Amino acid sequence: MKRISTSVEDFKEIIDDNYYYIDKTMFIKEAINEKFALYTRPRRFGKTLNMSMLYYFFSINEKDNAYLFDGLEISKDKEVMKHQNQYPVIFITLKDMRRNSYDLQVQKFGAIIRDVVLWHPELKDSQYLDESEKIKLNDYEYERATEGDLMDSLKNLTSYLYKHYHKKVIVLIDEYDVPLSKAYANGFFETMAEFISSVFSGGLKTNNNLEKGIFAGCLRISKESIFTGLNNFNVYSITEYRSSQRFGFTFDEVQQLCHYYSIDNKISIIKDWYYGYMFGNNEIYNPWSVLKYIDQTMQGVDDPVSFWANTSGNDIVKEYIEKADSQLHDEFELLIRGEYIEKKVLPELTYREMDRISNIYSFLLFTGYLKIHKIINRSYNIYELEIPNKEVKEIYTNTFNEWFNDYTSPKIQDLFNALDNSQETIAMDLLNDILESSISYYDNYEAFYHGFLVGLFNGYNIESNKESGDGRFDVSILPKRITHNVIIIECKHSDSLNQLIKDSQDGVKQIIDKKYEKEFKKRGYQHIVGYGIAFYKKTCIITRMKTGS
């Protein structure tokens, strides 16, 4: 039985070490027809593995590994196979350019270029390169290159490879946008964008030594002028139909995968949790999460979990929840409930635009936290958006709950103090603020508000739904000392805003009529404070039981 890989991204290792491989080799045929192309997909959707596959197929230095494609789909296409191992290839990934300063990022890029030189030792002894060019290679290898030299590195290396092989060069760049993302987060975006733009423009624009340039990343970044002047530059994002099945797993591919491992009975679970991404006109599974789940299942653990939540990158959801105004909170609530929101999506994004609230949904879509449910107007990029599956929904709910707990923690003691001191107006303002900041992704009913209050005061000595007097009270908060106040709360759910005052008064009347204080006085408590709290959606009214009632 083939092994399952959840971390290997090298195509040769996948094939040689007998890992299960879902055949994506027809991507090669599509890449052959491109001059310059960018493929954008969320993280963990197989971009690096596909780029590695392109390298082993095209690279003139990998002729000994031509067998890797034996029996795979692409081997049946005789015209495409004529291109196998026919080109000098530069393959670099920028995924490790995550350092916290501009100088360190440039230094890291220098190390990446050093590795490219080491992968091409044939250049150092090439009879076709002059001494100045070999000196430049040494500078790259020993990391003596200046910042300006590094800006010219792609242009220089493609020139050297062309001179040596007398064949045009293919450039493959994986995770091209990672250094820009890190620069944005650390406040040196402008200088980083200028550096990356110089590298790409120098290496790609009007470069007669270049056969093609293929890029992969999460976001389409064009307005930073990174790709300025490139003709025939095609972008294939998740909204494009071309190549829509080349990243991630299709429904049929997952069925075959489950059948191979004799877990056909898990298909519905996998679909609920890891399916639902819409790329072009194809619904796609998250490949990494599917493989993680199958690997877990083969070890006897059947419960699905949000594997994606445990990887880097989810800070974007937390950041947007923290920024959200009441409208955004309401829209997040609709999404978590499984409903749709209609939004205009920007097909081209820049990290400069991340702080604009209007662009939140575009980022969430292209980074995999939302999916297109329905195209409203493709010409104007207007779509209905939704959360793709249970895995991503769990990220939203867990992230929101963490933020909500942090937000409410300092307010809960103030709320308790206001109730304890019979300051119902202050308590009402605090509780309304907490409600407005919440995402109530449950139905609007009385039991929810009951549970909501129990959750808020879970650090206190709470009793809930217990018999007392002639009935059952909703919530009580017992003091540490018998001489202090017992707080009794009766919750009511109102049908409209107009009913709130009456319903809260009815809550107080119920405390009195049902004699809820009787049980507490029997236990020795002498001071009782009672409240009727009526809720309608995210609004409440609090009425206090008068002393001596």
TASULUR-V374141 format. One record per run of one state. SS is the DSSP state (H for helix, E for strand, L for the rest). FROM is the first residue (numbers start at 0). LEN is the number of residues. If there is no record, write none. Layout:
((SS & FROM & LEN) (SS & FROM & LEN))
//
This chain:
((L & 0 & 2) (E & 2 & 1) (L & 3 & 7) (H & 10 & 6) (L & 16 & 2) (E & 18 & 1) (L & 19 & 6) (H & 25 & 7) (L & 32 & 3) (E & 35 & 5) (L & 40 & 6) (H & 46 & 12) (E & 58 & 1) (H & 59 & 10) (L & 69 & 3) (H & 72 & 4) (L & 76 & 1) (H & 77 & 4) (L & 81 & 5) (E & 86 & 7) (L & 93 & 8) (H & 101 & 18) (L & 119 & 1) (H & 120 & 3) (L & 123 & 7) (H & 130 & 11) (L & 141 & 5) (H & 146 & 5) (L & 151 & 1) (H & 152 & 13) (L & 165 & 3) (E & 168 & 6) (L & 174 & 3) (H & 177 & 9) (L & 186 & 2) (H & 188 & 16) (L & 204 & 5) (E & 209 & 8) (L & 217 & 15) (E & 232 & 4) (L & 236 & 12) (E & 248 & 1) (L & 249 & 1) (H & 250 & 10) (L & 260 & 3) (H & 263 & 11) (L & 274 & 2) (E & 276 & 3) (L & 279 & 2) (E & 281 & 4) (L & 285 & 1) (H & 286 & 12) (L & 298 & 8) (H & 306 & 4) (L & 310 & 4) (H & 314 & 9) (L & 323 & 2) (H & 325 & 11) (L & 336 & 4) (E & 340 & 4) (L & 344 & 6) (H & 350 & 5) (L & 355 & 1) (H & 356 & 10) (L & 366 & 4) (E & 370 & 7) (L & 377 & 4) (E & 381 & 5) (L & 386 & 3) (H & 389 & 31) (L & 420 & 3) (H & 423 & 13) (L & 436 & 9) (H & 445 & 11) (L & 456 & 4) (E & 460 & 4) (L & 464 & 2) (E & 466 & 2) (L & 468 & 2) (E & 470 & 2) (L & 472 & 2) (E & 474 & 4) (L & 478 & 6) (E & 484 & 9) (L & 493 & 3) (H & 496 & 17) (L & 513 & 3) (H & 516 & 6) (L & 522 & 4) (E & 526 & 10) (L & 536 & 2) (E & 538 & 6) (L & 544 & 5))
//
